[in-house]
Amino acid sequence: MTPRKETLAEGAEIWLGDCREVLPLIGKVDAVVTDPPYGIASIWKGGFSAKHGWGKAGVDAGLRNDWDEATPSRETFDLLFGASRTQVIWGGNYFDFPPSRCWLVWNKPERGFSLAEAELAWTNIDSVVRVIDANRSDTGREHPTQKPVAVMAFSVEKTRGVVLDPYMGSGTTGVACVNLGRKFIGIEIEPKYFDIARRRISEALRQPRLPLAEPVRERQESFL
């Protein structure tokens, strides 16, 4: 597949292609904020119920297992680390990363559920652990592992500058960046999800947005 770029607006750029091929075309960015495949498809099968309205998980199992069968390679992660100053990588507890002082925690409301009660993001930020309380999914979820916009906005706010999501999926990181007034580059290899991401980010760009209460740079410096 030859990588293809679309510019949705100034500061909003998405690529259809393999991130390993696209990254050399992009060059350096300020931050990577992403939710790559965790490689846990084999242990995710079964155990679904309609409790908490999650019966759709059983229907999505095949899609999720196809997508989440293998993790990114060590070489791919090395490319991401080399291309960015700051990294926020969800599912970091499944990968062989260096120790981190600043993990991000997504605390989910349900307990005794078949899926995880919380998820972790590894970062290379020199700060303390931070936690967000958020529901398991937004209404109208379109990707089998789609995170809530609030969770990805929480992640983006821990960075500064241009944000890259090399595993863009349905574009949630891009929507969060648009809502926060941040520049975004997304990469997605699957045409179906690329099209969904284009639509969702374009819809976010058309929405009126209030100015941020304070500059992103000031918020990042106070976090560090």
C-alpha positions, 0 to 999 in steps of 0.5 A, a space after each residue: 500500500 502506498 501511503 496517502 495523506 489527507 489534510 483536513 484543516 490546518 494542523 489536522 493531517 491524516 495518513 492511510 498507510 503503515 506507520 512504519 512507512 509513513 513515519 520517515 515521511 513525517 519526520 519529528 513530532 512533539 508527542 506520540 499519544 496512541 492506543 496500539 494493539 495489546 496482543 491480548 486477543 487470545 485471552 479476551 474471548 468469551 465471558 460477555 454478558 448484557 450487564 452494564 449494556 456490554 452485550 455488544 462486546 460479544 458481537 465485536 469479539 471477532 473484529 477485536 481479535 483480528 485487530 488485537 492479535 499481535 503487538 507492534 514490534 520492538 523496531 516499530 516502538 523504536 521508530 516512535 521513540 526516535 520520532 518524538 520527545 514525549 510518549 503516552 502509550 496506552 496498554 504500556 503494561 503489556 509492553 517491554 518499556 523502561 520503568 516510568 514514574 508517571 503512569 496514566 490510569 483510566 479508572 472505569 466505573 464497573 466492578 466484577 466485570 469480565 474486562 479490565 476495571 482500569 487501563 494503564 498508559 506508559 509515559 516517559 514524562 517525569 511526573 507523578 501518576 495521574 488518574 481519570 474516571 471515565 465510562 467504558 465507552 462513548 455512545 456510538 462506538 465504531 472501533 472494537 477498542 475505541 476509548 472515550 474522547 475524554 480519556 484521550 483528551 486527558 492524555 493529550 493534555 499531558 503533552 505539548 505541541 504536535 501530537 501523532 497517533 500512529 494507530 489512529 483507529 477511529 480517530 479519537 485522539 484526533 477528535 480530542 486534539 481538535 477539541 483542545 486546539 492542538 495540531 494532530 497527525 494520524 496514521 491508520 492502516 485499515 481503510 474502513 477505520 481511516 474513513 471513520 476517523 476522517 469523518 469524526 475528525 471533520 465533524 469535530 472541526 465543524 463544531 464551534 469550540 470555546 477557547 481553552 481556559 489557559 494555554 496548553 503550554 502553561 498546563 503542561 509546565 504545571 504538570 511537569 
